[in-house]
């Protein structure tokens, strides 16, 4: 408990952890931008987008219910937009 309280221990899952639980902000067009807590992306989306996880190995439901893919939006951030191309 003490290590968690002091920020020395961070637990994140490889697939289901919401990205907003990992990062408070992300760079968008070179500027730190706050994360929305709306369930748009999971850690698995980040791993697929970065090429660290094959879409077929994404073994949990995606936030938007569509199959995972490595397509990325113009903003360069993964999530539902990464899978739909919007």
C-alpha positions as a Markdown table, in Angstrom:
| # | Residue | x | y | z |
|---|---|---|---|---|
| 1 | Unk | 0.0 | 0.0 | 0.0 |
| 2 | Unk | 2.8 | 2.4 | 0.9 |
| 3 | Unk | 4.5 | 2.0 | -2.5 |
| 4 | Unk | 1.2 | 2.7 | -4.3 |
| 5 | Unk | 0.6 | 5.8 | -2.1 |
| 6 | Unk | 4.1 | 7.1 | -2.9 |
| 7 | Unk | 3.8 | 6.5 | -6.7 |
| 8 | Unk | 6.5 | 3.9 | -6.7 |
| 9 | Unk | 4.2 | 1.0 | -7.8 |
| 10 | Unk | 1.9 | 1.3 | -10.8 |
| 11 | Unk | -0.2 | -1.6 | -11.9 |
| 12 | Unk | -1.5 | -1.7 | -15.4 |
| 13 | Unk | -2.9 | -4.5 | -17.4 |
| 14 | Unk | -1.7 | -5.2 | -21.0 |
| 15 | Unk | -5.2 | -5.1 | -22.6 |
| 16 | Unk | -8.1 | -3.9 | -20.5 |
| 17 | Unk | -6.6 | -0.9 | -18.6 |
| 18 | Unk | -8.3 | 2.3 | -19.7 |
| 19 | Unk | -5.6 | 4.6 | -21.2 |
| 20 | Unk | -6.8 | 7.5 | -19.0 |
| 21 | Unk | -5.7 | 5.4 | -16.0 |
| 22 | Unk | -2.2 | 5.3 | -17.5 |
| 23 | Unk | -1.7 | 8.9 | -18.8 |
| 24 | Unk | -3.3 | 12.1 | -17.6 |
| 25 | Unk | -2.4 | 13.9 | -20.9 |
| 26 | Unk | -1.2 | 12.9 | -24.4 |
| 27 | Unk | 0.5 | 15.0 | -27.0 |
| 28 | Unk | -1.9 | 16.1 | -29.7 |
| 29 | Unk | -0.3 | 18.2 | -32.5 |
| 30 | Unk | 2.6 | 18.9 | -30.1 |
| 31 | Unk | 0.6 | 20.1 | -27.1 |
| 32 | Unk | -0.3 | 18.2 | -24.0 |
| 33 | Unk | -4.0 | 17.4 | -24.1 |
| 34 | Unk | -6.2 | 16.0 | -21.3 |
| 35 | Unk | -7.5 | 12.5 | -21.6 |
| 36 | Unk | -11.3 | 11.9 | -21.7 |
| 37 | Unk | -12.6 | 9.3 | -19.3 |
| 38 | Unk | -15.2 | 8.0 | -21.8 |
| 39 | Unk | -13.8 | 4.6 | -22.5 |
| 40 | Unk | -12.5 | 5.3 | -26.0 |
| 41 | Unk | -9.3 | 3.3 | -25.8 |
| 42 | Unk | -7.7 | 0.5 | -23.7 |
| 43 | Unk | -4.0 | -0.3 | -23.2 |
| 44 | Unk | -4.5 | -3.1 | -25.8 |
| 45 | Unk | -5.3 | -0.4 | -28.4 |
| 46 | Unk | -2.0 | 1.3 | -27.7 |
| 47 | Unk | -0.1 | -1.9 | -28.0 |
| 48 | Unk | -1.8 | -2.7 | -31.4 |
| 49 | Unk | -1.3 | 0.8 | -32.6 |
| 50 | Unk | 2.4 | 0.7 | -31.8 |
| 51 | Unk | 2.8 | -2.7 | -33.5 |
| 52 | Unk | 3.6 | -4.4 | -30.2 |
| 53 | Unk | 0.5 | -6.7 | -30.3 |
| 54 | Unk | -1.1 | -8.4 | -33.3 |
| 55 | Unk | -4.7 | -7.4 | -33.8 |
| 56 | Unk | -5.6 | -11.2 | -33.6 |
| 57 | Unk | -4.1 | -11.3 | -30.1 |
| 58 | Unk | -6.3 | -8.6 | -28.8 |
| 59 | Unk | -8.4 | -11.0 | -26.8 |
| 60 | Unk | -10.8 | -8.7 | -24.9 |
| 61 | Unk | -13.8 | -6.8 | -26.3 |
| 62 | Unk | -12.8 | -3.5 | -27.9 |
| 63 | Unk | -14.5 | -0.3 | -26.5 |
| 64 | Unk | -16.5 | 0.1 | -29.7 |
| 65 | Unk | -17.1 | -3.6 | -30.3 |
| 66 | Unk | -15.3 | -3.6 | -33.6 |
| 67 | Unk | -12.2 | -5.8 | -34.4 |
| 68 | Unk | -8.9 | -4.3 | -33.5 |
| 69 | Unk | -6.6 | -3.0 | -36.3 |
| 70 | Unk | -3.5 | -0.8 | -36.7 |
| 71 | Unk | -5.2 | 1.9 | -38.8 |
| 72 | Unk | -4.6 | 5.2 | -37.1 |
| 73 | Unk | -6.5 | 8.5 | -37.3 |
| 74 | Unk | -4.9 | 11.8 | -38.5 |
| 75 | Unk | -4.3 | 12.8 | -34.9 |
| 76 | Unk | -2.0 | 9.7 | -34.4 |
| 77 | Unk | -3.8 | 8.4 | -31.4 |
| 78 | Unk | -5.3 | 4.9 | -31.0 |
| 79 | Unk | -8.7 | 4.0 | -29.8 |
| 80 | Unk | -12.1 | 3.7 | -31.4 |
| 81 | Unk | -11.0 | 6.0 | -34.2 |
| 82 | Unk | -8.0 | 3.8 | -34.8 |
| 83 | Unk | -10.3 | 0.9 | -35.6 |
| 84 | Unk | -12.9 | 2.8 | -37.6 |
| 85 | Unk | -10.5 | 5.1 | -39.5 |
| 86 | Unk | -12.6 | 8.1 | -38.5 |
